Structures are given as structure tokens and as C-alpha cells.
Amino acid sequence: CNIYKISENEKLELQTYMSKIEKVLLKYQTYLKETCKECLFYPYLLVQGEAGIGKSHLLAHLSKKLRDENHIIYLFLGQFFTKNEDPWHQILNDLEVTNSVDNFLRSISNKAKETKKRAFIIIDALNEGEGKRLWGNYFQSFINHIKKYSNIALIFSIRTPFEDVILPKNAIQDNNIVVFQHEGFSKEENYNPIVSFCDFYGLELPKLPILNPEFNNPLFLKLMCEYCVNKFKEFDQTISVAELFTNVLKTVNINLSKEDKFDFDKNINVVQKVIKGLVELMNDSEFNQLNYEESYTVVNNIAKEYVQKSNRFLEALIDENILIKNTGYKGEMIIYFSYERMGDYFLSEYLLEKYRNVDKRDLVTKLQSDEKVTRYFQKEDDLSYNRGLINELFIKLANEFNIELFEVFPQFKNN
């Protein structure tokens, strides 16, 4: 039998068979790439991504799935850590565990070994609560305890771009931490979520392919659909961020102006006035987070000129998902924007509004001497921490003032 002489039908069968093998291998390669295979050997995973991208939803879903499969799960929220002290001490106190950390983890590890199912300690949003101060001091000692027990995995999330601010230098490399970049709706699926969202909101589908990567963010897509359903009845991807955010506030204002709520003239945009006051307060605050009591005072003083029960207006903005109320690192109540980019956008508006009529030749000099602006450009770390605001300033200066941000701060041109 001459193996080099095969019929055309046999060639075709062989080609078909090899093609199937190739497809299976490619599928397996994709699977390995997307499933963080390194976690088999180093069970430490960082989930990172922008605000609103779905990190918390992912970890909550994962926790439920693992628990349903009888894994031992401990899920903590970053806001839970309210003191600048050993996080293990805070965890054990909350769980009312009197054993030492190692005894606690050893017990978990032994149970995991018995069931032949790895245990998981999951922390969502290290950047919240005391995070910006806490983890830089305690992260290494925290993970060192876990690394003693191969049956225990650590999964934690950090909102981009706070990774370098939260973790000690080289912590990811030194501890073999696997990094998963959560991108919301993936590029391959980018159109399908829009189909689903449009169907849910009763919107006509866009006539052109979606090119804006912003629609990978579920929260942004939700805001866009809610705006479109009230105005166009079809999905309009040409809407600018400025138009979207401005009209989100207008829609909330109309809703709150109703007789059964605050009963004020809807033609007066009280919500916009209040947000402007909060943004001014935010510019003077640390980490752009607002103390609840200070925010309450600002909101009440502005709203009382237009509405009754102005003392409830701040909570109304929280109920409308414009703002979030949370616990700060000192245990105090704080306020921040539900969608981080919205806060960055309105803060950039506040910083630049007084320069709209300034001659371009004088604008650079004035911006360079404006302490409200320059506070965000003091050192290289500021560029990472304030990346969202800097992006908004970059866009607004180019589109509305016809200058580049690097003309104002040339020392950071290569960053």
C-alpha cells in the first residue's frame, strides 16, 4: 500500500478532519487564555477595571457559583475595612473568631482538603473604605498568611487606575498574582449587549456598527439607553458625553419636580445647581470624596431656595443613582458619584468654566497659575490617581479651547 497515493475523497476527508482538529485547538487556546490558567499554580487573582464595568457583579456571581458547588467562601467588601490596622484583625473581629490568623486559616485549609475543594477569600474593591491607606502597609503581610496554605485562594478587585496607589510596589510580580482585566462587554460581543439593552428599553437598533469603546461599560450603556428612551425612541450612538450627562441631570430634575416628590418648577434645574455645589466641594476635598455632613449642608442650602423638604434632597439624589453613600476609612459617611466619569466630567466643567472667554494667548499662563487646576498635576503619581479627570480636561481643552493639555503642563508630555 502506497501511503502517498490516496484518493481525492480520502484527501477531502483528511482535510476535513484536520480542520476540525485545528478548530478544537484554537478553541482550547482561547479557553486557556481567558481562564487565567496560571491560577492553577498561583491561586491569587486581581480583577481590575474601570468604575461601572461590572467587577462587583462578577465577584458576587462567582461567589454564589462557588458556594453552590460547596466551596468555602468568605466575601468581604472593601468598605468593610474602616480602620488603618491589620485587616486580619478586622476580619476576625467581625467574624467573632478568637483564634489566631494561622489557626483560622489552617482550619479552613483542612476543611478544603477534606472536601477536595479549594477555599476562597474574596475582597471586592480594595480601593474603598480605608483602602488607599491600609493596603499599602498591610497587603504583603496579609497575603503572606494565605500563601502558607495551598488550599486557599485569594481573589480581590481594584478599580482602575488605583492599582499603583493601593498595592505596595512590585506586589503583583513578587507574589505571582494573576491579573484579569475586566473590560465589560468584550469586543466580540459588543453588538449583542446593545441588542439586549435596546430590546429591554424598547429602542430601535442602531443602523451603523457600534465603534465607541465606551459602550463596553454596562453602566454607561444603561445611562445611554435611559436617555434615548425618553427622547429619541431609538439608540443614537452619536450622542456626546456632554449631552448625555447634562440630560441625565435634566431627567432626574424633572422626576424630582413632580408634585408627589419635591413639587418645584421643572424649568429650574435644581439638580444641576446642587451638583455644581457638590463638585466645588469635591475639588477642595481629599481623594475627591465628600463628607456626608458637609454635602448635606451644601445641598440643603442650595435646594431650600427652590423646594420644600430640602433636607431630603441629598438622599433623593442617592435614590436616583446619581450619588452613592458609603463608609469612609475613618468610619464616617462619604458621598461620591455613582458613575465616576460623570463626576470627572462635571469637575472638569467647574475647573474650566471661568476661562471660556479668555484669549488663547493668556489661557495657558492662567491655567498654570490656577491652584485649583495645578493641584492635580503636582507629581507623576497624580497622573495615575486623577486619570479620569485628566482625560476629561484633555478632551475639553482640545475640543472647546483649541489647546492641548501638554501645552499647559509640558513636563508630563511623555507620561
Stockholm file with secondary structure:
# STOCKHOLM 1.0

chainA/1-415         CNIYKISENEKLELQTYMSKIEKVLLKYQTYLKETCKECLFYPYLLVQGEAGIGKSHLLAHLSKKLRDENHIIYLFLGQFFTKNEDPWHQILNDLEVTNSVDNFLRSISNKAKETKKRAFIIIDALNEGEGKRLWGNYFQSFINHIKKYSNIALIFSIRTPFEDVILPKNAIQDNNIVVFQHEGFSKEENYNPIVSFCDFYGLELPKLPILNPEFNNPLFLKLMCEYCVNKFKEFDQTISVAELFTNVLKTVNINLSKEDKFDFDKNINVVQKVIKGLVELMNDSEFNQLNYEESYTVVNNIAKEYVQKSNRFLEALIDENILIKNTGYKGEMIIYFSYERMGDYFLSEYLLEKYRNVDKRDLVTKLQSDEKVTRYFQKEDDLSYNRGLINELFIKLANEFNIELFEVFPQFKNN
#=GR chainA/1-415 SS CCTTCCCHHHHHHHHHHHHHHHHHHHHHHHHHHHTTGGGGTSCEEEEEECTTSSHHHHHHHHHHHHHHTTCCEEEEEGGGCCSSSCHHHHHHHHTTCCSCHHHHHHHHHHHHHHHTCCEEEEEECTTSTTHHHHHHHHHHHHHHHHHTCTTEEEEEEEETTCHHHHSCTTHHHHTTCEEEECCSSCGGGSHHHHHHHHHHHTCBCCSSCCCCGGGGSHHHHHHHHHHHHHHTSBCCTTCCHHHHHHHHHHHHHHHHTSTTTTCCCTTSCHHHHHHHHHHHHHHTSGGGCEEHHHHHHHHHHHHTTTCSSGGGHHHHHHHTTSEEEEECTTSCEEEEESSHHHHHHHHHHHHHGGGTTSCHHHHHHHHHTCHHHHGGGSSHHHHHHTHHHHHHHHHHHHHHSCCCHHHHCGGGTTC
#=GC SS_cons         CCTTCCCHHHHHHHHHHHHHHHHHHHHHHHHHHHTTGGGGTSCEEEEEECTTSSHHHHHHHHHHHHHHTTCCEEEEEGGGCCSSSCHHHHHHHHTTCCSCHHHHHHHHHHHHHHHTCCEEEEEECTTSTTHHHHHHHHHHHHHHHHHTCTTEEEEEEEETTCHHHHSCTTHHHHTTCEEEECCSSCGGGSHHHHHHHHHHHTCBCCSSCCCCGGGGSHHHHHHHHHHHHHHTSBCCTTCCHHHHHHHHHHHHHHHHTSTTTTCCCTTSCHHHHHHHHHHHHHHTSGGGCEEHHHHHHHHHHHHTTTCSSGGGHHHHHHHTTSEEEEECTTSCEEEEESSHHHHHHHHHHHHHGGGTTSCHHHHHHHHHTCHHHHGGGSSHHHHHHTHHHHHHHHHHHHHHSCCCHHHHCGGGTTC
//
